[in-house]
Amino acid sequence: MSKYAFPHDIGHLHEPNTAGMTLRDYFAAQVITGIFAGKWAQIPSQKPEVAFADLSYLVADEMIKRRVIVTGK
């Protein structure tokens, strides 16, 4: 399993491009998009940007764990 969201071969070495976005960053970006698209009934106790960023990476980490459990990879 690649840890990059959009891995691709570079040149003749056939090694993933490590300059790209990690899968964790990609998942977190999708979560934060959903958060900002939704309506929240409760105001976080932290500054919203801190609370939402933390939540995004917590969800992204859980998505990666579940992906391994569900796919076996």
N, C-alpha and C positions, 0 to 999 in steps of 0.2 A: 504494500500500500504506500502510495506516495504521500508525503506530508505537505505537498504543494497543491494548490487548487487547480492550476493549469500547467502541469508539467509538460515539457516537450524536449525532444532531443536537440542537442546543439552540435552542429558540425558532424564529424565522423566519430566522435567520442561516445555518442549515445548515452550521455549522462544528463539527468534532469537539470534544467536551468534553476539554479538556487537563488536567482535574483528576483523571483516572482513572489506572489502572495502565498502565504501558507494557507493550508486548509482551515486552520483555526481562525486566521484573520478573515477569510472568506465567510465562514459560518457566522462569525461575530458581526460582520458587515450586514449580513442578511437579517440577523436578529435586531440590530439597531434600526434598520429600515422598518421592520415590523413594529417596533416600539414607537417610533415617531409617526407611523401611519395610524396607529391605534389611539384610542381615547383612554386615558388613565384616570381613575376615580380618586386615587390617593397620591398625594404629593410626597415624594421621597424625603426622608429626613436629611439626606446629604444634598449637596448641590446636584441638580438633575443630571448634568453632564458626567459627573463622577458616578452616580448611582446607575445610570443607564449604560455607561461604558463597562462598569463592573459586571452588571447583569448580562450584558452581551457576551463577555468572555466566559462567564460561568455557564451560560447556555451552550456556547460553542464547545467548551470542554466536555460537557455532558453529551452533546451530539456526537463528538468523536468517540467517546466511550461506547455509546449505544451503537454506533456504526460498526465497531469491532464485534460487539456481541451479536448483532443481527446478521452481519455478513460473514463473520468468522475471519475477517481480514483486518 
